[in-house]
Structure formats: C-alpha cells, structure tokens
C-alpha cells in the first residue's frame, strides 16, 4: 500500500473540529436520550423503511380518525415520528463522519505499523546480538507489542 498519510494534521485544526463537534452536541443535548445497551436491545430498530412506514401510517391516521385506537394519542405519535425523521440527517452525517475518521485513523495506524514493525524487529535482532541499549528498548517494547499471543500447550 502506498503512503497516503503525508504530513501531520495541525493541532489547531483538530482542536477547532473537536470544539465544533462539542458545540453541535450542546445544541441538541437537551433533546438527546442516551440508552444503555440493555435498553437498546428492547427497542424497535429504526431504518429508512421503518421511518417511511410510520410516516405513511401517520398520514392515513390523520386523514381517517377511525384508524386511531382510543388509547393512542395521534399527536404524540406524530411528534415521535417527526423527531425520528428530524434526527435522521444528523445521524447519517455523524455516522459518515465517524466512518471517515475511523478510516483515516485506521490507514494512518496501518502505515505507522508498516514503518515501526521493521524497526521493532531490528531492535529485537540487535538485542539478540547484545548491542548496547537494544536489550532495554526490546524489553520495554516487547511488553506491549501487539503481536499474536504465545500459543499455549494444550493437553
């Protein structure tokens, strides 16, 4: 893979982007309702099809009051569906941004590992050759080397 990450990202750019993301969150924070993983498992999953389905039902119910059971508040339903629809573009944009951030971080990390792995292997080789300072560096680095764990002998 060619080197696609060329140069540092200015800290001022990162700080400004994080500040703007915090501002965006602050704008909608009072409307957010974070859920626990357990709560998330109990709720309907919302996708484009579900949202369109709900919007059609609301349209039918608005035009024909007899469709709405007496225990359902159509105004509450309309509000819930409207909020789900209103947050959809924000969520889609944030999801794309998160994916692009993750992709860039992954690419930079991969390129970093491509460059640091041979250096680590060279330090290991130099430690085996009893070169000064290499053993200390190897001992320190080998504690966190993200390689595969040693295989355990199974009976």
C-alpha positions as CSV (number, residue, x, y, z in Angstrom):
1,X,0.0,0.0,0.0
2,X,1.3,3.4,-0.9
3,X,1.9,6.0,1.8
4,X,-1.3,8.0,1.7
5,X,-0.9,9.9,5.0
6,X,1.6,12.7,4.2
7,X,2.3,15.1,7.0
8,X,0.8,15.9,10.4
9,X,-2.7,17.3,11.0
10,X,-2.3,20.7,12.6
11,X,-3.3,20.6,16.3
12,X,-5.3,23.8,15.7
13,X,-7.4,22.0,13.1
14,X,-8.1,19.1,15.5
15,X,-8.9,21.5,18.4
16,X,-11.3,23.5,16.2
17,X,-13.0,20.4,14.8
18,X,-13.5,19.0,18.4
19,X,-14.8,22.3,19.6
20,X,-17.3,22.5,16.8
21,X,-18.5,18.9,17.5
22,X,-18.9,19.8,21.1
23,X,-20.9,22.9,20.1
24,X,-23.1,20.7,17.8
25,X,-23.8,18.3,20.7
26,X,-24.6,21.2,23.0
27,X,-27.2,22.5,20.6
28,X,-29.1,19.2,20.6
29,X,-28.2,17.9,24.0
30,X,-31.5,18.7,25.7
31,X,-33.2,16.6,23.0
32,X,-30.9,13.6,23.4
33,X,-31.9,10.4,25.3
34,X,-28.9,8.1,25.8
35,X,-29.8,4.5,26.2
36,X,-28.0,1.6,27.9
37,X,-27.1,-1.4,25.8
38,X,-29.8,-3.3,27.5
39,X,-32.4,-0.7,26.7
40,X,-31.3,-0.5,23.1
41,X,-31.9,-4.3,22.7
42,X,-35.6,-3.8,23.8
43,X,-36.5,-1.1,21.2
44,X,-37.5,-1.3,17.6
45,X,-34.7,-0.7,15.2
46,X,-35.2,2.3,13.0
47,X,-34.2,2.3,9.3
48,X,-35.4,4.2,6.2
49,X,-38.2,1.6,5.6
50,X,-39.5,1.8,9.2
51,X,-39.5,5.6,9.1
52,X,-41.4,5.7,5.8
53,X,-43.8,3.1,7.1
54,X,-44.5,5.2,10.2
55,X,-44.9,8.3,8.2
56,X,-47.5,6.6,5.9
57,X,-49.4,5.4,8.9
58,X,-49.5,8.9,10.4
59,X,-50.8,10.2,7.1
60,X,-53.6,7.6,7.0
61,X,-54.4,8.2,10.6
62,X,-54.5,12.0,10.2
63,X,-56.9,11.6,7.3
64,X,-59.1,9.0,8.9
65,X,-59.6,9.4,12.6
66,X,-61.4,6.0,12.9
67,X,-58.0,4.3,12.2
68,X,-56.6,5.5,15.6
69,X,-57.4,3.4,18.6
70,X,-58.8,5.4,21.6
71,X,-55.8,4.6,23.8
72,X,-53.3,6.2,21.2
73,X,-52.6,9.9,21.2
74,X,-52.1,10.7,17.5
75,X,-50.4,14.0,18.4
76,X,-47.8,12.1,20.5
77,X,-47.3,9.6,17.7
78,X,-46.9,12.5,15.2
79,X,-44.3,14.1,17.5
80,X,-42.3,10.9,17.9
81,X,-42.2,10.2,14.2
82,X,-41.3,13.8,13.4
83,X,-38.4,13.7,15.9
84,X,-37.1,10.4,14.4
85,X,-37.3,12.0,11.0
86,X,-35.6,15.2,12.1
87,X,-32.7,13.4,13.7
88,X,-32.1,11.2,10.6
89,X,-29.9,13.6,8.6
90,X,-27.9,14.5,11.7
91,X,-27.3,10.8,12.5
92,X,-26.4,10.0,8.8
93,X,-23.9,12.9,8.7
94,X,-22.4,11.9,12.1
95,X,-22.2,8.3,11.0
96,X,-20.4,9.2,7.8
97,X,-18.0,11.5,9.7
98,X,-17.3,8.7,12.2
99,X,-16.6,6.2,9.4
100,X,-14.3,8.7,7.7
101,X,-12.5,9.5,10.9
102,X,-12.1,5.8,11.7
103,X,-10.9,5.0,8.1
104,X,-8.3,7.8,8.3
105,X,-7.1,6.6,11.8
106,X,-7.0,3.0,10.5
107,X,-5.0,4.0,7.5
108,X,-2.6,6.1,9.5
109,X,-2.2,3.4,12.1
110,X,-1.6,0.8,9.4
111,X,1.0,2.9,7.7
112,X,2.6,3.5,11.1
113,X,2.7,-0.2,11.8
114,X,4.2,-0.8,8.4
115,X,7.0,1.6,9.4
116,X,7.5,0.7,13.0
117,X,7.3,-3.1,12.7
118,X,10.7,-3.4,10.9
119,X,12.3,-1.1,13.4
120,X,11.0,-3.3,16.2
121,X,12.3,-6.4,14.5
122,X,15.7,-4.7,14.1
123,X,15.7,-3.8,17.8
124,X,14.9,-7.4,18.7
125,X,17.7,-8.6,16.4
126,X,20.2,-6.1,17.9
127,X,19.2,-7.2,21.4
128,X,19.9,-10.8,20.4
129,X,23.3,-9.6,19.2
130,X,23.9,-8.0,22.6
131,X,24.1,-4.5,21.1
132,X,24.3,-1.7,23.8
133,X,20.9,-0.2,24.7
134,X,19.0,-2.6,22.4
135,X,18.1,-5.0,25.3
136,X,16.5,-2.3,27.3
137,X,14.5,-1.0,24.4
138,X,13.4,-4.5,23.4
139,X,12.4,-5.4,27.0
140,X,10.3,-2.3,27.2
141,X,8.7,-2.7,23.7
142,X,8.1,-6.4,24.0
143,X,5.7,-5.8,26.9
144,X,3.2,-4.1,24.6
145,X,4.0,-5.5,21.2
146,X,0.6,-6.0,19.5
147,X,1.5,-9.3,18.0
148,X,-0.1,-12.6,18.4
149,X,-0.1,-14.1,21.9
150,X,2.1,-17.1,22.5
151,X,0.4,-20.4,21.9
152,X,-0.3,-22.4,25.0
153,X,0.3,-26.1,25.0
154,X,-3.0,-27.9,25.4
155,X,-3.1,-31.4,26.9
